[in-house]
């Protein structure tokens, strides 16, 4: 922990960053005074720090900020840069590795970032898709009934959207009255959740925050992981894995991307 605090203190004192977005106790906090870094922690709790960065830059577009990143948060920042929501040269990432217990709980395939890790030890990821396989094994009608039941539990709190680091639109189609009726629960089944799933195609970083935030315990991560698998299998794209490779659904038709023959 001291190595992490020392590095952040150095960045602040040299003026290389205007602030550092990390955790004070269990909650997000923007450190601007090196004297406060004694309170900098790496808790087990997670918040969408990449999304909070967007708000910081809206207030301070000329600023440069450091941010604490786990593997999933680094992937999120990569995608936000590609979608012009963050500027790469204005973000200084400081890496932390998740513990074996955290990786197992999250079933994370890569529980550490590519940037240098200053806290924690890199552990092997968890390659598990039993949740997807269980649903894939169902008959089509059973699978449809399963999802309709899960979606019927939705209370339209927008927790999944609000916490998702990849939901960054200035206006949200899921608040349009023509698509999602106001004052009606549950929201249109299955339109509400399928529209959001389509929006996650090519963007979902598999952080699992949506499912953690859902008060109705809908297996949202399973849904988005299936969409994520489809994009990777059909288009060969994995969100957050590369700075150079652009999101395929963002530029189909401009001549730089060839549709695989199996899709034609």
C-alpha positions in Angstrom: 0.0 0.0 0.0 2.9 2.4 0.8 4.3 2.0 -2.7 0.9 3.0 -4.2 0.6 6.0 -1.9 4.2 7.0 -2.6 3.6 7.0 -6.4 0.4 9.0 -6.2 2.1 11.5 -3.9 4.9 11.9 -6.3 2.5 12.5 -9.2 0.6 15.2 -7.2 3.6 17.0 -5.9 5.2 17.1 -9.4 2.0 18.5 -10.8 1.7 15.6 -13.3 -1.9 15.1 -12.3 -4.5 17.5 -10.9 -6.1 14.8 -8.7 -6.2 11.1 -8.1 -9.5 9.2 -8.2 -9.3 6.3 -5.7 -11.0 5.3 -2.5 -11.1 6.9 0.9 -12.2 4.1 3.1 -14.8 2.2 1.0 -16.0 5.2 -1.1 -14.7 7.0 -4.2 -12.7 10.1 -3.5 -10.7 12.6 -5.5 -7.4 13.2 -3.8 -5.8 16.6 -4.5 -3.8 17.1 -1.3 -0.9 14.7 -0.8 -1.4 15.0 2.9 -4.7 13.1 2.5 -3.1 10.1 0.9 -2.8 8.4 4.3 -6.5 7.6 3.8 -6.1 6.1 0.4 -7.3 2.5 0.4 -8.0 -0.4 -2.0 -11.3 -1.8 -0.6 -13.1 -4.9 -1.8 -16.1 -2.7 -2.7 -16.2 -1.5 -6.3 -17.6 1.6 -7.9 -17.6 2.6 -11.6 -14.5 4.9 -11.4 -14.2 5.2 -15.2 -17.7 6.6 -15.3 -16.9 9.0 -12.5 -13.9 10.2 -14.6 -16.3 11.3 -17.3 -18.0 13.6 -14.8 -14.7 15.0 -13.6 -13.6 15.9 -17.1 -16.9 17.5 -17.9 -16.1 19.9 -15.0 -12.4 20.1 -15.7 -11.9 19.4 -19.4 -8.4 20.8 -19.3 -7.4 18.7 -16.3 -5.3 15.5 -16.0 -6.3 12.9 -13.5 -4.9 9.7 -12.1 -7.2 6.8 -11.4 -7.0 3.5 -9.6 -7.8 0.6 -12.0 -8.4 -3.1 -11.6 -8.4 -5.2 -14.8 -12.1 -4.5 -15.6 -11.7 -0.8 -15.0 -8.7 -0.6 -17.3 -10.8 -2.3 -20.0 -13.6 0.2 -19.4 -11.2 3.2 -19.9 -9.9 1.7 -23.1 -13.5 1.6 -24.5 -14.3 5.1 -23.2 -11.3 6.4 -25.0 -12.3 4.7 -28.2 -15.8 6.3 -27.9 -14.3 9.7 -27.3 -15.5 10.0 -23.8 -12.0 10.2 -22.3 -8.7 11.4 -23.7 -5.9 8.9 -23.2 -3.2 11.4 -22.6 -5.2 13.0 -19.8 -5.7 9.8 -17.8 -2.9 8.3 -15.7 -3.8 4.7 -14.6 -2.4 3.1 -11.5 -2.9 -0.6 -11.4 -4.1 -2.9 -8.6 -4.5 -6.6 -8.8 -7.6 -8.4 -7.4 -7.1 -11.1 -4.9 -7.7 -14.8 -5.6 -10.9 -14.6 -3.6 -12.1 -11.5 -5.5 -11.3 -13.1 -8.8 -13.2 -16.3 -7.8 -16.2 -14.3 -6.6 -16.3 -12.2 -9.8 -15.4 -15.2 -11.9 -13.0 -12.8 -13.6 -10.9 -14.1 -16.5 -8.2 -11.4 -16.1 -8.2 -9.9 -12.5 -5.4 -7.5 -13.1 -4.6 -4.6 -15.6 -1.9 -4.3 -18.2 -0.5 -1.2 -16.6 2.1 -1.7 -13.8 0.5 -3.1 -10.7 1.4 -1.2 -7.5 -0.8 -3.1 -5.1 -1.7 -6.8 -4.8 -0.3 -9.9 -6.6 -1.4 -11.1 -10.0 -3.4 -14.3 -9.8 -4.7 -16.6 -12.4 -8.1 -15.7 -13.8 -11.2 -17.8 -13.6 -12.5 -19.2 -16.9 -16.0 -20.2 -16.2 -19.2 -20.1 -18.3 -21.4 -22.6 -16.4 -24.1 -19.9 -16.1 -24.3 -19.6 -19.8 -24.1 -23.3 -20.5 -26.9 -24.0 -18.1 -29.2 -21.7 -20.0 -27.9 -22.8 -23.4 -28.9 -26.4 -22.4 -32.5 -25.4 -22.1 -35.1 -26.0 -24.8 -36.0 -22.9 -26.7 -39.4 -22.5 -25.0 -37.9 -23.1 -21.5 -35.2 -20.6 -22.2 -37.7 -18.0 -23.3 -39.8 -18.6 -20.2 -36.7 -18.3 -18.0 -35.8 -14.9 -19.4 -39.4 -13.6 -19.4 -39.7 -14.5 -15.7 -36.4 -12.9 -14.8 -37.3 -9.7 -16.7 -40.7 -9.6 -15.0 -38.9 -9.0 -11.7 -37.5 -5.7 -12.9 -38.6 -2.6 -11.0 -37.1 -0.2 -13.5 -34.7 1.4 -11.0 -32.1 1.9 -13.8 -29.4 0.7 -11.4 -27.9 -1.5 -14.2 -27.6 1.5 -16.5 -26.5 4.0 -13.9 -23.6 1.9 -12.6 -22.4 0.6 -16.0 -19.2 2.3 -17.1 -20.2 1.8 -20.7 -23.5 3.5 -20.5 -22.4 7.0 -21.3 -25.0 8.5 -23.6 -26.1 12.1 -22.9 -29.7 11.0 -23.5 -31.0 7.4 -22.9 -33.5 5.7 -25.2 -34.7 3.7 -22.2 -36.2 6.9 -20.8 -38.1 7.6 -24.0 -41.9 7.3 -23.3 -42.5 5.8 -26.7 -40.2 2.8 -25.9 -40.6 2.5 -22.2 -43.9 3.6 -20.7 -43.7 5.7 -17.7 -45.4 4.6 -14.5 -45.6 1.0 -15.6 -43.9 -2.0 -13.9 -42.4 -4.1 -14.9 -41.1 -2.2 -18.0 -41.9 -3.7 -21.5 -40.9 -7.3 -21.5 -38.5 -8.1 -23.0 -37.9 -4.8 -24.9 -36.3 -2.9 -22.0 -33.6 -5.4 -21.3 -33.0 -6.6 -24.9 -32.5 -3.0 -26.0 -29.9 -2.5 -23.3 -28.3 -5.9 -24.3 -28.0 -4.7 -27.9 -26.3 -1.5 -26.7 -23.8 -3.6 -24.7 -22.8 -5.5 -27.8 -19.1 -4.7 -28.5 -18.9 -2.6 -25.3 -19.5 -4.8 -22.3 -16.3 -5.2 -20.3 -17.7 -8.0 -18.1 -17.2 -6.2 -14.8 -20.4 -7.5 -13.3 -21.4 -4.3 -11.7 -24.9 -4.4 -13.3 -25.7 -7.7 -11.6 -24.3 -6.5 -8.3 -26.5 -3.4 -8.4 -29.7 -5.2 -9.4 -32.1 -5.4 -6.4 -34.2 -8.0 -8.2 -31.3 -10.4 -8.6 -31.8 -10.6 -12.4 -28.8 -12.5 -13.9 -27.8 -9.5 -16.1 -24.2 -10.4 -16.3 -25.1 -13.8 -17.8 -27.1 -12.0 -20.5 -24.4 -9.5 -21.4 -21.7 -12.2 -21.3 -23.6 -14.1 -23.9 -23.8 -11.0 -26.1 -20.1 -10.4 -25.5 -19.3 -14.0 -26.5 -21.3 -13.5 -29.7 -19.4 -10.4 -30.7 -16.1 -12.1 -30.0 -17.1 -15.3 -31.9 -18.6 -13.6 -34.9 -16.5 -10.5 -35.2 -13.3 -11.4 -33.3 -13.6 -8.4 -31.0 -13.1 -8.3 -27.3 -14.0 -5.0 -25.6 -11.1 -3.4 -23.7 -8.5 -5.8 -24.9 -6.7 -3.5 -27.3 -6.2 0.2 -27.7 -5.8 0.0 -31.5 -8.7 -2.3 -32.5 -11.8 -0.2 -32.9 -15.2 -1.4 -31.9 -16.5 -3.2 -35.0 -20.1 -2.1 -34.6 -18.9 1.5 -34.6 -17.5 1.6 -38.1 -19.0 -1.2 -40.2 -19.3 0.0 -43.8 -16.4 2.5 -43.9 -14.2 0.0 -45.7 -11.8 -0.8 -42.9 -13.6 -3.9 -41.7 -14.5 -7.0 -43.6 -17.5 -9.0 -42.6 -16.5 -12.7 -42.0 -17.8 -14.9 -44.8 -19.8 -17.0 -42.2 -22.0 -14.0 -41.6 -22.9 -13.4 -45.2 
